[in-house]
Amino acid sequence: MGETRVTKSWFITGVSSGLGRALAEAALARGDKVAGTVRKAADAEALAALGPGALPLVVDVTDEAGVHEAVGRAEAAFGAIDVLVNNAGYGLIAAVEEASLPETRAQFEVNVFGALAAIQAVLPAMRARGSGHIVNVTSVSGLAAWSGTGVYCASKFALEAIGETLAQEVGPMGIKVTNVAPGGMRTDYAGRSLTRAQRLIDAYEATAHEAPRLLAGHAGHESGDPAKAAAAILKIADLDAPPLHLLLGADAIHYATRKIGALTAEIGDWVALSTGIAFDD
């Protein structure tokens, strides 16, 4: 795990608040350059105020052409994008039955397709240089799903799969990929970054409807510090051999290892039935 510290140019989606904002601030504070996407002019002004190394880009990540244009502007300004961080995203609270298809599509447009657009936009130049690092901010919910967040979890499962596959495809080209899966962090995730399905079904009051109550109860008391999470991402961005998976937070470790343990046990319990489908010859 060799470490080399050179000035880097970043492209970070969703820097108006939360982890994206903390990461942009930390990267700029150490002398790196940051192109960050925001959706409002006021947020662009706030990013620009952080220093001359900041390049605010007003773009909606669901606008594929806009994402490609923004990446082009960052490459023209910086010469290259060393690190892409797919951070933009939001949560949808709903039982699987409650989530409408339009609400589900909107969730995937931001959390999956927006990230995919950014990945596809930066890859041509990264491949030409034979270097670069793509960091996908997923979630421990992309490894261990929980009631009331099925569509959100599905979007993060999808981003996890894209990152894992991408690592196999571009690793031989010198491009690194890391899926960062945070647990609870003291951001506005449970506030403006969270939506709830319009349809509510009373039958889920004791199961899926616990999710918004749990999130509200923990809001402002989450154990994860966005500034420390940002420092962790800076650290892996400086590594010659960064991890493919990085869990952030003791809660992320807890839920992920519990899920892995349960899956391993279930596979063992049913191994005879699983392997019994082979041809007798």
N, C-alpha and C positions, 0 to 999 in steps of 0.2 A: 504494500500500500504506500507507494512513493508519493511525495507531496511536492508540488511545484507551485509557487505563487507568482502569477503574472497578472497584469491588469486584464480584466475581462470585459466583454461587451455582452449585455444581457437583453433578452426580449422577454418580458414578463406580462402575462395577460391578467387583467383584473387587479390593478394596483391602487384603487381608490381607498381601500381599507383592508383591515385584517392582515392575513399572512402576506398577501401580495404587497401591501404597503410597507410592512415591516421589512420584507426582503429587499424592496427597492431602496429603502432608507439605509439598510445595512451595507448593501453593495456600493451605493454612492459614497457612503461615509468612509469606505476604505479605498476610494479612488477609482472604482470601476465606472463604466458607463451603463446606463439603463434606459432602454426604450420600454415604455409601459403603456398598456392599453387602458383606457377609461371610456366611459360613455357620456360624460358630461363635461362641458367647458370648464366649470369650476374645479372639477377634479384634475383637469389638465393643468390649470394654473397652479394648483397646489403641488403637483409633481414638479413642474418647472421651477418652482420656488426652492426646491431642494438643492439646486446647484446646476452648473453648466454641463455636467455630465448626464443630465436627465433629458430625455426626449419623450414628451407626452404625445400619445397618439389616440385621438378620439375615434373609436371604432367599436362596433358591436361584433363580438366574436361569431355571431351567427351569420354574418355577412361574409361569405367566402371570398368574394372579390376584394372586399375591404381589408380582410386579414392579409391577403397576399400583397396588397398595395402597402399596407403598414409595414410588413416585413421588408419590402423593397426599400421603403424610406429609411428604415433602421440600418439596412446594409449599406445604403448610400452614405448615410451620416457617419457610421462607425467603421466602415470598411468590411466588417464581418460581424456575424452574430455567433458568439462563442457558446452561449448557454440560452436555450429556450426553456422557459418555465410555464407550463400550462397550469395556471392557477385559477382562472375565472371559472366560476361555478356557483350553483345555489342548490338548496335542498327542497324537495317536495315531500310533504307529509301526507300520507294517504294509505289506507288499506289497498291492497292490489285491486280489489273489486271497485273501490271508490274512484280510483284514478282514471279520468277520462283519457281517451286516446290523444286528443289535442294537448292535454296537460302533460302526458307522457312524452309526446313528440317534442314539446317545448323543452322539457328537461334534458332530453338527449341532444337537442340542437345546441345547447350551451355546453353541457358537461362532456359530451362525446364528440359531436361533429365540429364544434368550435375548436376543440383541442386537435382533432385530426386535420383540420384546415391549416392550423399553425404548423403542425409537424410537416405536412406536405409542402408548405411554403418555405421552410428553412432548409429542407433536406438537399435541394439541388446544389446550393453553395457549400453546404457542409460536406457533401460527397466530393465536390470538386477539390476542396482543401484537404480532405481526408482527416477531418477533425471536427469536433463539436460535441455538445452534451445536451440531451433532451431530458428534462425533468418534468414528470407528470405528477401533479398533486392529486392523488386519489383520496383515499380515506380508509381507515380500518373497516368501515362499512362496505368497502369493496372487497373485503376478505371474509368478513363475518356479518352476514345480513341480520337485520332485526325488525321485528313486527312494527308496521306502521310507516316503514321507509323503503318498501320494496322497490319502487321505481327509481328512487335515488340510489339505492344500493346497486341496482342493475346497471345504472349509468357508470358507477365507479368500478364495478366488476368489468364492464366493457373496456374502460380506460386501462385497467390493470392488464387485460389481455392484449390490448394494442401495444402497450409498453413492452410486455414480455416478448411478443412476436417481433416487434421492431428491433429489440436488442439482438435477436438472432440474425436478423436481416442486415443490419448496418454495423454490427460489431466488427466484422472483418474489414470494414471500410475505415475503421478508426473512429467511429462515432459511438459515444457512450449513451446509455439510457438508464435512468433511475426512476422508479415509481416510489414516490414519497407518500406514505399512508399515515396521516396524523390521527390521533384520537381527539378528544375534546380540547378546544383551545379557546382562550378568552378573547374572542372576536365577536363580530355582530352576526355570526352564523345563525343563531337562534332568533335574530331580529329581522333586519331587512333582507338577509340572505336566505330566508326560509319562507316558503309558501305552503298553503294547505289546500287540498282539493276542495272544489266547490260542493261536491256531493258528500254527505255524511250518512252513514248507515248505522243505525242504533245497535245492530247486532255486534259491532266491533268495539263497543264501549269498553269492554274489559281487556281487549287485546291491542289492536292497532291504535286505538284512541289514547292509549297510555303514552305514546311517543311524544305528542306535543306537550303533555304535562311533564314528562321527564325532562325534556329539553328546556322548558320554561323554568323548572325548578333548579336546573343547573346553570342557567344563564348568569354570567357574571362571576361564577364560582368554578369554572372549568380549570383543571390543573395545568393545562398547557399554556406556556408563555410564548406568544407569537415572535417576540424578539429572539428568544432562545431557539425557537424552531427555525427562524431565518438564519441564525448563526450556524445551525447544523447543516442547512442546505449550502451555505457558503463553504463549509468545510468539505462536503462531498464534491462540490464543484471544483475544488483545488486538487483532488486526488487523481493520480494517474489511473487507478483501478477502483472507481467508485462502486458501491453495491448496486445491484439491480433493484433490490427492495430495501427501503428504509422506513421502519416504523418509528413514529414520533410520539412519545408519551408512554407512561407506565400502563395507562388504560388500553392503549393500542396493543401493547405487548400482551396484556391479559386476555383481551377478547380474541386476538388472532391465535394465540397458543391454545386457548380453550376450543376454538373452532377446529384447529388442526388436530388436536387430541381426540375430539369427538368423531371427526371424519376418519381418522386412523382406526379408532376402535370399531366403528361401524363397518369399515371395509373388512376388518378381521372377522367380525361376527358373521359376515355373509360371504366369506371367501369361497366356501364350498359351492354355494349356489352360483356365484359369479363365474367360477372356473368350470362349472359343470356343463357349460353349453357347447364345449368343443366336440367336434366329430370324434366318434369312437376310434377311427383308424389313426 
